[in-house]
Amino acid sequence: MLITWSSMFKVKCDPCWRSNSYLMIRLFVFIFLTLISISRGAEQPEPNVGSLSPVTRTEISPNSVNVSESKIVSKDDPLSFHDEWFGVSSVSGTLSGKRRSKVFDRKDSGKMNKDRRNRMKNHRRKLNSRGKPNIILILTDDQDIELGSMNFMPKTSKIFSEEGAHFPNAYVTTPMCCPSRSSILTGLYSHNHNVHTNKENCSSTSWQVSHEKRTFATYLREAGYRTAFFGKYLNEYDGNHIPPGWLEWQGLVKNSHYYNYTLNVNGVRVHHGSNYALDYYPDLIINDSLTFLRRSRENFPNAPVLMVLSFPSPHGPEEAAPQYQHLFQNVTTHRWNYAPNPDKQWLLRFSPKMEQIHMDFTDILHTRRLQTLQSVDEALGRLHGQLKRLKELENTYIFYSSDHGFHLGQFGLLKGKSMPFEFDIRVPFFARGPLIPAGSIYKEIVLNIDIAPTFLDIAGVRVPEHVDGKSILPLIDRRRILRRRKKITWRDTFLIERGKLSGSTKAQRLRAERKNWIKAQCQKPDFRSPCQLNQEWECVSDGHNFHLRKCRNYQSKFSTKKDDQCICPPPYHKMGEKHGQSPEKGNLEELDYPQDESPHYLSTRRRRFSDTFNVDGIYHLSHLLDSTTPSGGHNLSNAAEILRYHGESGCFLYVNLSILCPDEVYSDGNTWAQRKNAVENSIKELEVDLYRLRGINQHLSRKKPSSLESGSSHSCECIVPQNDRGSKPKVKARKRNQKLRKKLKSHFENSTCHLQQMTCFAHDDNHWKTPPLWEKGPFCSCQNANNNTFWCLRTINATHNFLYCEFITGYITYYDMNQDPFQLRNLVYTLEWPVLKQMRRKLNKLRVCSGHRRCNNRVPIR
């Protein structure tokens, strides 16, 4: 336009070019064009806030509207990189695929021509009227993916398969409701937010003061988002407060319900009854969220929206809407009755196979769960349509996931979660949005602690250093990172934890008292180590705790003579007969290994898997790991002063009873065998000398000098008992296990359903109030125990796919999913000793990690 005006004046006023009036004409044209540009900028529509209440205008005006209208796209804006490489904003979605490929082929924006830079500037000015993208999280409760629940949600599957991405390796770090939901809100592991169970510290005062103020809602509210929460919050939420950061709040009081529940609606407690049209909770969640979304777009078009839709489905009591109560009556895709499991943790070792009544229960429970999910499927379809009508679909990220998985009959457990297996820790995870390519699949590990930093990254908010998770946007937009010549790294290992024992139980108090008693006894000379003559017990330390161990030579058990003049050496009996092992392999409990030496059959054990799995050996293996792998990661050679050096083996014995041998002992088989034989020969020689000296000592003690003439030597006949040394303990253990199995399998007399330190549930014909109903009588089952506390290492990469777990009882499990995808066999005995120690070290580091830099290893990906 400036060129047109200048040309006109040049043609019609040619004499003026040589006069002073030419300067006045140019000034007039400049002022005229400036006024036109100012008038066009003033024509942009302003939000109509006249119809809002004074409270609403006060809340929104300083945060949402102003922030959105004053947005400036810069290099620090996480959305501006889309302008640099695509030529348009990431939220516009108006550029064709052909045009995008051309823009991708160009180099840095500094080499673009002037016309393209002008187009980008104009587009950024238009973008300011739209603001940041909307974020919506759809969260279900107890939804599985291993049992195939997503196959029965056609609308959800279609939306994300055609418009979004699937993350098949999505996991939760704690397979329990409240700890997992706390991790989703904060991006922290449970050992950092201190919510370990569904009771302890769940929505407590400590949680409200320390962590509830640092959820993703508080950060996004400060960034100008209109935040809204609809549905289940935390299991122990009492409805007496509105958590910080939420503008619109409709939180469920306590645990999941479909009818007869109480809500906190913006500070007011509202009770709902059992009328489907008015009170069915999944429908109420989607209705209220669509209303909030529509009003936000009408009254605040420049303010982005964050919404969380937390559905109770498919959690108990599994009450479906009436129109879905006839579906999926004969679906049995969940059936898997594999029990008992002698190689797994305590609970599974004593869980028998399900009876027919239990299998019928899992069938109907699976049907009811699938029916409740139909309301969620319908809700997602309605939400998708609403966004499309409001023309906000291309400016909205939608995430779909669950707080944890679920099991139905797996390993003999009727129902529940809180196990470290795939069916409990693996969850559905789908996403769609401006930057997410349609129909894509990302196989990298995605965790529930990644949700919060991802939301902050989308909103352009810097992720705090204390957050343990990582944003998944770098996985989605790899092309931009590669063009900047930066390596893309991501984790291949993460921590699974089920915190600690809940409550102050009697068993915990007894263990603490015993620990203190042993510590006090170890201060007495009667328990000094090594054992002295006639000493019954000795006190030893594993570097962390003190233990009492019976002296081997206390009043020999193998002599049938009661004459004190005889000292009989113990026979070199065959080791391993106690547990049916071969004599050359022995039993871990009976072999007194040096603390940094590998049990030699760990990597060569090829015994057929059977009910005679060596459980006791795993406990001893855990004890060896405790002795050789300090939690702090200190070097054993510097832990204490050297007590003794064994020259033939080359090993050092330290004052704290730790042992360290040369590296070749652990790496070379021949060297290891030679050094071990040398140690065994030295032990035999010392034992012979020791028994001889003890016999001489006792003989001299009895024969004083005044009666030397009456002393005479005589021979002793030592007879080894014919009974196997380990038969009695074996029989006792068998009887104890049979008694426990019988107790667990009992029907709980007097209509009670309770076992100490276990989580049990009773079911009868009156439990469910809506069809399909249960009509096969009452039963009781226990699905969890307090000693089911664990810390696990889960690794997935190009070469490894395993789960390594340590339980609070000292039990260890290892499952190789490449060979055993259903985790049927505990293969801990197949691990090399250095590999086992390395896993322990990695697990110890993750158990105390804090911040995304320490909680995530970095592995290059393609």
ZAMARGU-4260 file (C-alpha; in steps of 0.2 Angstrom, whole numbers, plus 5000, padded with zeros to 4 digits):
<rodrens>
0) 5000/5000/5000 | 5014/5012/5004 | 5021/5008/4986 | 5005/5013/4978 | 5003/5029/4987
5) 5021/5034/4983 | 5019/5030/4965 | 5003/5040/4964 | 5011/5056/4972 | 5026/5054/4960
10) 5015/5054/4944 | 5002/5067/4949 | 5013/5079/4958 | 5029/5078/4948 | 5034/5097/4951
15) 5032/5094/4969 | 5047/5083/4970 | 5058/5098/4968 | 5049/5109/4981 | 5048/5109/5000
20) 5030/5103/5000 | 5036/5085/4996 | 5042/5082/5014 | 5024/5087/5020 | 5016/5075/5009
25) 5027/5060/5014 | 5023/5064/5033 | 5005/5064/5029 | 5005/5047/5021 | 5015/5040/5035
30) 5003/5046/5048 | 4988/5040/5038 | 4995/5022/5037 | 4999/5022/5055 | 4981/5026/5060
35) 4975/5012/5049 | 4986/4999/5057 | 4981/5005/5074 | 4962/5004/5070 | 4964/4986/5063
40) 4973/4981/5080 | 4959/4988/5090 | 4946/4978/5080 | 4951/4962/5089 | 4936/4955/5100
45) 4937/4957/5118 | 4931/4943/5130 | 4913/4947/5136 | 4915/4947/5155 | 4900/4958/5159
50) 4889/4943/5162 | 4901/4935/5175 | 4900/4937/5193 | 4912/4949/5202 | 4921/4934/5210
55) 4924/4926/5193 | 4930/4942/5185 | 4942/4945/5199 | 4949/4927/5198 | 4951/4927/5179
60) 4956/4944/5174 | 4974/4945/5181 | 4979/4927/5177 | 4970/4919/5162 | 4965/4933/5151
65) 4980/4945/5153 | 4992/4931/5152 | 4985/4924/5136 | 4983/4941/5127 | 5001/4947/5132
70) 5009/4931/5126 | 5025/4933/5116 | 5032/4919/5106 | 5051/4917/5109 | 5064/4904/5109
75) 5061/4899/5127 | 5043/4895/5123 | 5041/4876/5120 | 5028/4879/5107 | 5039/4891/5097
80) 5050/4877/5090 | 5035/4872/5079 | 5036/4889/5071 | 5054/4887/5067 | 5053/4870/5059
85) 5036/4869/5052 | 5033/4887/5048 | 5017/4887/5058 | 5012/4886/5076 | 5010/4869/5084
90) 4992/4873/5089 | 4986/4879/5072 | 4985/4863/5062 | 4982/4872/5046 | 4997/4867/5036
95) 4996/4852/5024 | 5007/4837/5025 | 5015/4842/5008 | 5019/4859/5014 | 5027/4852/5030
100) 5039/4841/5021 | 5045/4856/5011 | 5048/4866/5026 | 5057/4852/5035 | 5070/4851/5021
105) 5075/4869/5024 | 5089/4874/5036 | 5090/4886/5050 | 5077/4900/5050 | 5091/4913/5048
110) 5093/4907/5030 | 5074/4909/5026 | 5069/4922/5014 | 5061/4938/5019 | 5044/4934/5013
115) 5043/4918/5024 | 5049/4927/5039 | 5035/4940/5037 | 5022/4926/5035 | 5028/4918/5051
120) 5027/4935/5060 | 5009/4937/5054 | 5005/4919/5060 | 5012/4922/5077 | 5001/4938/5079
125) 4986/4927/5075 | 4991/4914/5087 | 4991/4926/5102 | 4972/4926/5101 | 4971/4907/5104
130) 4984/4905/5118 | 4992/4889/5124 | 4984/4872/5121 | 4971/4864/5132 | 4976/4848/5142
135) 4963/4835/5147 | 4968/4819/5157 | 4955/4805/5157 | 4960/4793/5172 | 4951/4777/5176
140) 4952/4767/5192 | 4959/4749/5192 | 4959/4747/5173 | 4970/4733/5166 | 4978/4731/5149
145) 4985/4713/5151 | 4967/4706/5152 | 4961/4715/5136 | 4949/4728/5143 | 4954/4740/5129
150) 4947/4728/5116 | 4930/4732/5123 | 4931/4751/5121 | 4928/4754/5102 | 4926/4773/5103
155) 4942/4776/5113 | 4952/4764/5103 | 4946/4772/5086 | 4950/4790/5092 | 4968/4786/5098
160) 4972/4774/5084 | 4966/4787/5070 | 4972/4803/5079 | 4984/4799/5092 | 4998/4788/5099
165) 4999/4772/5109 | 5013/4769/5122 | 5013/4750/5125 | 5026/4750/5138 | 5017/4761/5151
170) 5019/4757/5169 | 5015/4764/5186 | 5029/4764/5200 | 5017/4759/5214 | 5002/4747/5210
175) 4991/4755/5223 | 4977/4768/5221 | 4983/4782/5233 | 5002/4781/5230 | 5000/4780/5211
180) 4988/4795/5211 | 4999/4805/5222 | 5013/4801/5210 | 5003/4806/5195 | 4999/4823/5203
185) 5017/4827/5209 | 5028/4817/5197 | 5037/4809/5212 | 5041/4791/5217 | 5031/4786/5233
190) 5047/4786/5243 | 5048/4805/5240 | 5030/4810/5243 | 5028/4797/5257 | 5012/4790/5252
195) 5015/4771/5254 | 4998/4763/5255 | 4979/4768/5253 | 4978/4772/5272 | 4995/4779/5278
200) 4998/4797/5274 | 4984/4797/5260 | 4977/4814/5259 | 4984/4817/5276 | 4989/4834/5284
205) 5007/4831/5280 | 5003/4827/5262 | 4992/4843/5261 | 5006/4854/5268 | 5021/4847/5259
210) 5016/4840/5242 | 4998/4845/5238 | 5004/4863/5235 | 5016/4857/5222 | 5005/4847/5210
215) 5004/4851/5191 | 4987/4860/5195 | 4996/4873/5205 | 5009/4877/5192 | 4997/4877/5177
220) 4985/4888/5187 | 4999/4901/5189 | 5003/4899/5170 | 4985/4906/5166 | 4975/4889/5164
225) 4957/4887/5170 | 4959/4871/5180 | 4945/4859/5184 | 4944/4842/5193 | 4929/4830/5191
230) 4929/4813/5200 | 4939/4802/5212 | 4954/4811/5220 | 4963/4801/5234 | 4956/4787/5244
235) 4956/4796/5260 | 4950/4813/5254 | 4937/4819/5267 | 4930/4833/5257 | 4934/4846/5270
240) 4945/4857/5259 | 4948/4861/5240 | 4966/4856/5235 | 4977/4871/5229 | 4977/4875/5211
245) 4959/4870/5206 | 4947/4884/5200 | 4933/4871/5197 | 4932/4857/5210 | 4920/4842/5211
250) 4930/4829/5221 | 4923/4813/5227 | 4923/4810/5246 | 4933/4794/5250 | 4934/4779/5238
255) 4925/4775/5221 | 4906/4774/5221 | 4893/4774/5207 | 4878/4778/5218 | 4875/4785/5236
260) 4891/4795/5237 | 4896/4813/5243 | 4905/4826/5233 | 4914/4842/5237 | 4907/4854/5224
265) 4918/4870/5226 | 4918/4869/5245 | 4900/4863/5247 | 4896/4845/5251 | 4883/4838/5240
270) 4875/4820/5243 | 4869/4810/5228 | 4857/4795/5229 | 4853/4780/5219 | 4843/4788/5204
275) 4852/4783/5188 | 4846/4799/5178 | 4852/4811/5192 | 4866/4802/5202 | 4875/4789/5191
280) 4893/4796/5194 | 4902/4792/5177 | 4888/4801/5168 | 4889/4816/5181 | 4907/4818/5178
285) 4906/4819/5159 | 4891/4831/5160 | 4899/4843/5172 | 4915/4843/5162 | 4907/4847/5146
290) 4897/4861/5154 | 4913/4868/5161 | 4922/4867/5144 | 4908/4875/5135 | 4906/4890/5147
295) 4925/4892/5147 | 4926/4894/5128 | 4911/4906/5128 | 4917/4917/5142 | 4936/4915/5142
300) 4941/4911/5124 | 4959/4916/5127 | 4961/4906/5142 | 4968/4888/5140 | 4959/4874/5150
305) 4966/4860/5161 | 4953/4846/5165 | 4955/4830/5174 | 4941/4817/5172 | 4944/4804/5186
310) 4931/4790/5183 | 4927/4777/5196 | 4926/4763/5182 | 4930/4749/5183 | 4933/4749/5202
315) 4921/4740/5214 | 4907/4739/5217 | 4907/4738/5197 | 4889/4745/5195 | 4886/4748/5176
320) 4873/4759/5168 | 4857/4750/5164 | 4859/4750/5146 | 4875/4740/5147 | 4870/4727/5160
325) 4867/4714/5147 | 4884/4714/5138 | 4899/4703/5139 | 4890/4689/5148 | 4902/4675/5142
330) 4919/4684/5141 | 4933/4673/5148 | 4948/4681/5141 | 4955/4684/5159 | 4956/4666/5164
335) 4973/4660/5171 | 4973/4648/5185 | 4991/4645/5188 | 4995/4639/5206 | 5003/4635/5218
340) 5019/4644/5215 | 5033/4637/5226 | 5046/4649/5219 | 5037/4665/5222 | 5035/4676/5238
345) 5026/4670/5253 | 5008/4674/5249 | 5009/4665/5232 | 5018/4650/5239 | 5003/4647/5250
350) 4989/4652/5238 | 4981/4636/5231 | 4972/4635/5214 | 4955/4643/5213 | 4940/4632/5215
355) 4925/4632/5204 | 4916/4645/5214 | 4931/4656/5213 | 4932/4654/5194 | 4914/4658/5192
360) 4916/4674/5203 | 4931/4680/5192 | 4920/4677/5176 | 4905/4688/5182 | 4917/4701/5190
365) 4926/4703/5173 | 4909/4705/5165 | 4904/4719/5177 | 4921/4728/5175 | 4919/4728/5156
370) 4901/4735/5157 | 4906/4749/5168 | 4920/4754/5155 | 4906/4757/5142 | 4901/4773/5151
375) 4919/4779/5150 | 4920/4774/5132 | 4904/4784/5128 | 4911/4799/5138 | 4926/4800/5128
380) 4916/4800/5112 | 4905/4814/5119 | 4921/4824/5124 | 4929/4822/5107 | 4913/4828/5099
385) 4912/4843/5110 | 4929/4849/5106 | 4926/4847/5088 | 4910/4858/5089 | 4920/4871/5099
390) 4934/4870/5086 | 4946/4866/5100 | 4951/4848/5095 | 4967/4853/5086 | 4972/4864/5100
395) 4969/4851/5114 | 4980/4837/5121 | 4970/4822/5127 | 4979/4809/5138 | 4971/4792/5143
400) 4978/4781/5157 | 4974/4772/5173 | 4981/4773/5191 | 4987/4754/5190 | 4982/4737/5183
405) 4972/4723/5190 | 4972/4704/5192 | 4958/4691/5191 | 4964/4674/5196 | 4982/4675/5191
410) 4993/4665/5202 | 4978/4659/5212 | 4973/4677/5218 | 4955/4681/5215 | 4956/4699/5212
415) 4966/4715/5217 | 4982/4724/5213 | 4998/4728/5223 | 5008/4714/5215 | 5025/4718/5205
420) 5019/4708/5190 | 5014/4715/5173 | 4995/4713/5175 | 4996/4725/5190 | 5010/4738/5185
425) 5006/4739/5166 | 4993/4751/5162 | 4984/4758/5146 | 4992/4775/5140 | 4986/4784/5125
430) 4988/4802/5119 | 4983/4814/5105 | 4987/4832/5102 | 4995/4845/5090 | 5012/4838/5091
435) 5007/4819/5091 | 5008/4810/5074 | 4992/4800/5071 | 4993/4781/5072 | 5010/4781/5080
440) 5017/4769/5093 | 5031/4773/5105 | 5039/4758/5113 | 5050/4768/5126 | 5045/4766/5145
445) 5032/4779/5150 | 5028/4780/5169 | 5014/4788/5179 | 5027/4800/5186 | 5029/4807/5168
450) 5012/4814/5167 | 5015/4830/5178 | 5031/4835/5169 | 5023/4832/5152 | 5009/4844/5157
455) 5021/4857/5163 | 5031/4855/5147 | 5016/4857/5136 | 5011/4873/5145 | 5028/4881/5143
460) 5031/4879/5162 | 5049/4875/5168 | 5049/4858/5176 | 5056/4859/5194 | 5072/4849/5198
465) 5064/4839/5212 | 5052/4831/5200 | 5057/4812/5197 | 5048/4810/5181 | 5052/4817/5163
470) 5042/4825/5150 | 5037/4813/5135 | 5037/4828/5122 | 5055/4824/5117 | 5050/4806/5112
475) 5036/4813/5102 | 5045/4827/5093 | 5062/4818/5090 | 5065/4826/5073 | 5067/4844/5081
480) 5080/4837/5093 | 5089/4828/5080 | 5090/4843/5069 | 5098/4852/5083 | 5111/4839/5083
485) 5107/4833/5101 | 5106/4815/5106 | 5090/4808/5112 | 5091/4799/5128 | 5078/4790/5138
490) 5077/4778/5153 | 5077/4759/5151 | 5075/4755/5169 | 5064/4761/5183 | 5059/4757/5201
495) 5043/4748/5207 | 5040/4750/5225 | 5026/4745/5238 | 5033/4756/5252 | 5033/4749/5269
500) 5022/4739/5281 | 5007/4749/5285 | 5003/4753/5303 | 5012/4749/5319 | 5008/4730/5320
505) 5012/4718/5334 | 5024/4709/5322 | 5034/4725/5319 | 5035/4728/5338 | 5041/4711/5341
510) 5054/4712/5328 | 5060/4729/5335 | 5061/4722/5352 | 5071/4706/5346 | 5083/4717/5337
515) 5086/4728/5352 | 5088/4712/5363 | 5101/4705/5351 | 5111/4721/5351 | 5111/4721/5370
520) 5117/4703/5371 | 5131/4706/5359 | 5139/4718/5371 | 5141/4703/5383 | 5157/4693/5383
525) 5147/4677/5383 | 5142/4680/5365 | 5159/4686/5358 | 5165/4679/5341 | 5174/4668/5337
530) 5167/4654/5349 | 5176/4649/5364 | 5176/4633/5373 | 5159/4628/5380 | 5151/4644/5371
535) 5134/4641/5364 | 5130/4656/5354 | 5141/4669/5345 | 5136/4686/5339 | 5140/4691/5321
540) 5137/4707/5311 | 5133/4708/5293 | 5138/4726/5292 | 5120/4732/5296 | 5113/4722/5310
545) 5119/4709/5323 | 5114/4691/5323 | 5115/4676/5335 | 5123/4661/5328 | 5125/4644/5337
550) 5143/4638/5339 | 5146/4623/5329 | 5156/4613/5342 | 5146/4617/5357 | 5144/4600/5366
555) 5146/4589/5351 | 5129/4581/5346 | 5137/4566/5337 | 5144/4557/5352 | 5134/4543/5361
560) 5146/4542/5375 | 5143/4553/5390 | 5161/4552/5396 | 5168/4570/5396 | 5185/4563/5392
565) 5180/4561/5374 | 5181/4575/5361 | 5173/4568/5345 | 5176/4578/5329 | 5160/4581/5318
570) 5159/4570/5303 | 5160/4577/5286 | 5142/4572/5281 | 5135/4575/5264 | 5129/4592/5262
575) 5113/4596/5253 | 5103/4581/5259 | 5092/4592/5269 | 5083/4599/5254 | 5086/4584/5242
580) 5101/4593/5233 | 5116/4584/5225 | 5130/4582/5237 | 5142/4592/5227 | 5131/4607/5226
585) 5126/4608/5244 | 5114/4619/5253 | 5116/4638/5254 | 5111/4638/5273 | 5125/4625/5278
590) 5139/4633/5267 | 5147/4647/5276 | 5153/4657/5261 | 5165/4671/5263 | 5155/4687/5262
595) 5161/4693/5245 | 5162/4675/5237 | 5149/4668/5225 | 5140/4652/5229 | 5148/4642/5215
600) 5132/4634/5208 | 5122/4650/5205 | 5126/4651/5187 | 5127/4632/5184 | 5111/4626/5193
605) 5100/4617/5180 | 5089/4607/5192 | 5072/4603/5185 | 5059/4615/5191 | 5047/4607/5204
610) 5039/4609/5221 | 5056/4607/5229 | 5062/4624/5225 | 5075/4629/5237 | 5067/4644/5246
615) 5079/4644/5260 | 5093/4646/5249 | 5086/4662/5242 | 5085/4669/5260 | 5103/4665/5263
620) 5107/4673/5246 | 5099/4689/5251 | 5109/4688/5267 | 5125/4687/5257 | 5120/4702/5246
625) 5117/4712/5262 | 5134/4708/5268 | 5143/4712/5251 | 5133/4726/5245 | 5131/4741/5257
630) 5117/4752/5255 | 5128/4767/5254 | 5139/4760/5241 | 5155/4762/5250 | 5170/4752/5245
635) 5172/4737/5256 | 5191/4738/5257 | 5190/4755/5265 | 5176/4750/5277 | 5187/4744/5291
640) 5205/4738/5296 | 5211/4722/5290 | 5209/4708/5303 | 5218/4694/5294 | 5225/4690/5277
645) 5225/4672/5270 | 5240/4670/5259 | 5235/4654/5249 | 5218/4662/5244 | 5223/4680/5243
650) 5208/4686/5252 | 5207/4699/5266 | 5196/4698/5281 | 5191/4714/5289 | 5186/4719/5307
655) 5168/4721/5302 | 5168/4703/5295 | 5168/4708/5277 | 5179/4699/5265 | 5187/4704/5249
660) 5197/4693/5237 | 5206/4697/5220 | 5196/4700/5205 | 5203/4684/5196 | 5194/4674/5210
665) 5177/4680/5204 | 5181/4680/5185 | 5192/4664/5182 | 5184/4647/5186 | 5201/4638/5188
670) 5208/4652/5200 | 5192/4651/5210 | 5193/4632/5211 | 5211/4632/5217 | 5208/4646/5230
675) 5193/4638/5237 | 5201/4621/5238 | 5216/4629/5247 | 5204/4637/5260 | 5195/4620/5262
680) 5211/4611/5266 | 5216/4625/5278 | 5199/4623/5287 | 5201/4604/5289 | 5219/4605/5295
685) 5214/4619/5308 | 5199/4608/5313 | 5209/4593/5317 | 5222/4604/5327 | 5208/4612/5336
690) 5200/4596/5342 | 5216/4589/5347 | 5221/4604/5357 | 5204/4605/5365 | 5205/4586/5370
695) 5222/4590/5378 | 5216/4605/5387 | 5201/4596/5394 | 5213/4581/5399 | 5225/4593/5408
700) 5210/4602/5417 | 5204/4586/5424 | 5221/4579/5429 | 5230/4590/5441 | 5248/4587/5445
705) 5245/4578/5462 | 5236/4564/5453 | 5247/4562/5438 | 5251/4544/5442 | 5232/4539/5441
710) 5230/4547/5424 | 5229/4535/5409 | 5225/4537/5391 | 5210/4528/5383 | 5202/4528/5366
715) 5185/4535/5363 | 5172/4527/5351 | 5162/4541/5342 | 5146/4535/5333 | 5137/4545/5321
720) 5118/4544/5323 | 5109/4535/5308 | 5095/4548/5307 | 5098/4562/5294 | 5103/4578/5302
725) 5090/4588/5292 | 5076/4576/5293 | 5068/4584/5309 | 5068/4602/5303 | 5062/4596/5286
730) 5047/4587/5294 | 5043/4602/5305 | 5043/4614/5290 | 5032/4603/5280 | 5019/4602/5295
735) 5020/4620/5297 | 5017/4624/5279 | 5002/4611/5278 | 4995/4620/5293 | 4996/4637/5285
740) 4988/4631/5269 | 4974/4623/5278 | 4971/4639/5287 | 4971/4650/5271 | 4959/4637/5263
745) 4947/4637/5277 | 4930/4645/5275 | 4932/4656/5291 | 4921/4649/5304 | 4908/4660/5313
750) 4906/4670/5296 | 4922/4679/5299 | 4934/4684/5285 | 4950/4689/5293 | 4968/4683/5296
755) 4981/4693/5305 | 4992/4703/5294 | 4982/4699/5279 | 4970/4708/5268 | 4954/4697/5265
760) 4937/4700/5258 | 4920/4691/5260 | 4907/4690/5246 | 4889/4684/5246 | 4873/4686/5237
765) 4869/4703/5244 | 4886/4711/5239 | 4880/4718/5222 | 4864/4728/5220 | 4863/4729/5201
770) 4863/4715/5188 | 4872/4704/5184 | 4870/4697/5202 | 4879/4684/5211 | 4868/4669/5217
775) 4881/4656/5221 | 4883/4658/5240 | 4896/4666/5251 | 4914/4664/5251 | 4930/4672/5258
780) 4947/4675/5250 | 4963/4683/5255 | 4972/4693/5241 | 4986/4702/5250 | 4998/4702/5265
785) 5008/4715/5275 | 5024/4706/5271 | 5020/4709/5252 | 5031/4724/5253 | 5044/4725/5239
790) 5056/4735/5229 | 5059/4730/5211 | 5070/4734/5196 | 5061/4734/5179 | 5072/4735/5163
795) 5067/4735/5145 | 5079/4737/5131 | 5085/4729/5115 | 5094/4715/5124 | 5085/4713/5141
800) 5068/4712/5147 | 5067/4707/5166 | 5060/4710/5183 | 5071/4709/5198 | 5062/4711/5215
805) 5068/4711/5233 | 5054/4708/5247 | 5055/4715/5265 | 5056/4697/5271 | 5073/4695/5262
810) 5065/4685/5247 | 5072/4688/5230 | 5064/4685/5213 | 5070/4687/5195 | 5059/4685/5179
815) 5066/4685/5162 | 5051/4691/5151 | 5061/4687/5135 | 5060/4668/5140 | 5045/4668/5152
820) 5033/4682/5147 | 5020/4677/5160 | 5033/4677/5174 | 5029/4659/5179 | 5047/4654/5185
825) 5059/4662/5197 | 5076/4661/5188 | 5086/4670/5202 | 5098/4654/5203 | 5103/4657/5184
830) 5111/4674/5188 | 5129/4676/5189 | 5135/4683/5206 | 5142/4699/5199 | 5126/4702/5189
835) 5116/4699/5205 | 5126/4712/5215 | 5125/4724/5201 | 5106/4723/5201 | 5106/4726/5220
840) 5117/4741/5218 | 5105/4749/5205 | 5090/4745/5215 | 5098/4753/5231 | 5101/4769/5221
845) 5084/4770/5214 | 5076/4767/5231 | 5083/4783/5238 | 5084/4793/5222 | 5077/4811/5221
850) 5075/4822/5205 | 5074/4817/5187 | 5093/4818/5185 | 5096/4804/5198 | 5080/4794/5195
855) 5082/4791/5177 | 5097/4783/5168 | 5101/4789/5151 | 5101/4777/5136 | 5103/4783/5118
860) 5088/4779/5107 | 5084/4780/5089
</rodrens>
